Amino acid sequence: MKVLLDTSFIITCVRQKIDFFNELELEGFKIIIPKQIVEELEKVSNKKNKKLKHRENAVLALKILKKNKFSSPNLGKKYVDKLIIKYAKEHPKIIVATLDSELKKKLKNKKLVIREKKRLEVVV
């Protein structure tokens, strides 16, 4: 099984101290983090006007990504959410890990969410 992680999911896992790489790998998931998501995290980590906590979480997220293996496809140059939707449509068996309510509404795929601030759960 493959799971695509978006920025909101990664940042929330970091903030709530969820070892998402370990948990997903233990469940047998192959992790996909598109190049655009990594770039988004880099932008947040470098912005001076972002809230300090957001910046710190993004910096920590990037450190976690560097220590782990994952697939990082380049989805294109459009708005990231649209690219994720397009990728999910092209790969209907993929699970998308997101907390973005608008993105969840538009996806027909299964979604991976965080329950009770500590548990990862796949929902249809």
C-alpha positions in Angstrom: 0.0 0.0 0.0 1.2 3.5 -0.8 0.3 6.7 1.2 0.9 10.2 0.0 1.6 12.7 2.8 0.6 16.4 2.5 2.0 19.4 4.4 -0.8 19.7 6.9 -0.5 16.0 7.9 3.3 16.2 8.3 3.2 19.4 10.3 0.4 18.1 12.6 2.3 14.9 13.2 5.4 16.8 14.2 3.4 19.2 16.4 1.7 16.2 18.1 4.9 14.2 18.4 3.6 11.3 16.3 6.3 9.1 14.8 4.5 8.9 11.5 7.3 7.3 9.5 7.7 4.5 11.9 4.0 3.9 12.3 3.3 3.9 8.6 6.2 1.6 7.8 5.1 -0.8 10.6 1.7 -0.9 8.9 3.4 -1.8 5.6 2.9 1.6 3.8 5.3 2.9 1.2 5.5 6.6 1.8 5.2 9.2 -0.9 6.0 12.9 -0.3 5.9 14.9 -3.5 8.7 17.3 -4.2 6.2 20.2 -4.0 5.4 19.3 -0.3 9.1 19.3 0.6 9.5 22.7 -1.1 6.4 24.0 0.8 8.0 22.9 4.1 11.3 24.6 3.1 9.4 27.8 2.4 7.7 27.8 5.7 10.9 27.0 7.5 12.6 30.0 5.9 9.9 32.6 6.3 10.5 35.2 8.9 6.9 36.4 9.0 5.4 33.0 9.8 4.4 32.2 13.3 7.5 30.9 15.2 5.8 27.5 16.0 5.0 26.9 12.4 8.5 27.6 11.3 10.0 25.4 14.1 7.6 22.5 13.1 8.6 22.9 9.5 12.3 22.8 10.4 11.8 19.7 12.5 9.7 18.1 9.7 12.5 18.6 7.2 15.0 17.0 9.7 12.7 14.0 10.0 12.4 13.7 6.2 16.2 13.8 5.7 16.5 10.8 8.1 13.9 8.7 6.4 13.4 7.1 3.0 10.4 7.9 0.8 9.4 8.4 -2.8 9.4 12.0 -4.0 7.7 12.4 -7.4 7.5 15.8 -9.1 3.8 16.4 -9.6 4.1 19.5 -11.7 3.9 23.3 -11.4 0.3 24.0 -10.4 -1.3 24.6 -7.0 -0.2 21.7 -4.8 -3.7 20.6 -3.7 -4.8 20.3 -7.4 -1.7 18.3 -8.1 -2.5 15.9 -5.2 -6.0 15.5 -6.5 -4.8 14.7 -10.0 -2.2 12.3 -8.7 -4.8 10.5 -6.6 -7.2 10.2 -9.5 -4.4 8.7 -11.6 -3.5 6.3 -8.8 -6.9 5.3 -7.3 -5.4 2.8 -4.8 -3.2 5.4 -3.2 -4.2 6.7 0.3 -3.8 10.4 0.9 -2.8 11.6 4.3 -4.2 15.1 4.9 -6.0 17.2 7.4 -7.1 19.7 4.8 -10.9 19.7 4.8 -11.2 21.0 1.3 -8.8 18.5 -0.1 -10.6 15.6 1.8 -13.9 16.6 0.2 -12.5 16.5 -3.3 -10.7 13.2 -2.9 -12.4 9.9 -3.8 -9.5 7.9 -2.4 -9.2 6.6 1.1 -7.7 9.1 3.4 -5.3 8.8 6.4 -6.3 11.0 9.3 -5.2 11.6 12.9 -7.6 10.5 15.6 -7.5 11.6 19.2 -4.4 13.7 18.5 -2.2 10.5 18.5 -3.6 7.7 16.4 -3.4 7.3 12.6 -6.5 5.9 10.9 -7.5 5.2 7.3 -11.0 6.3 6.4 -13.0 6.0 3.2 
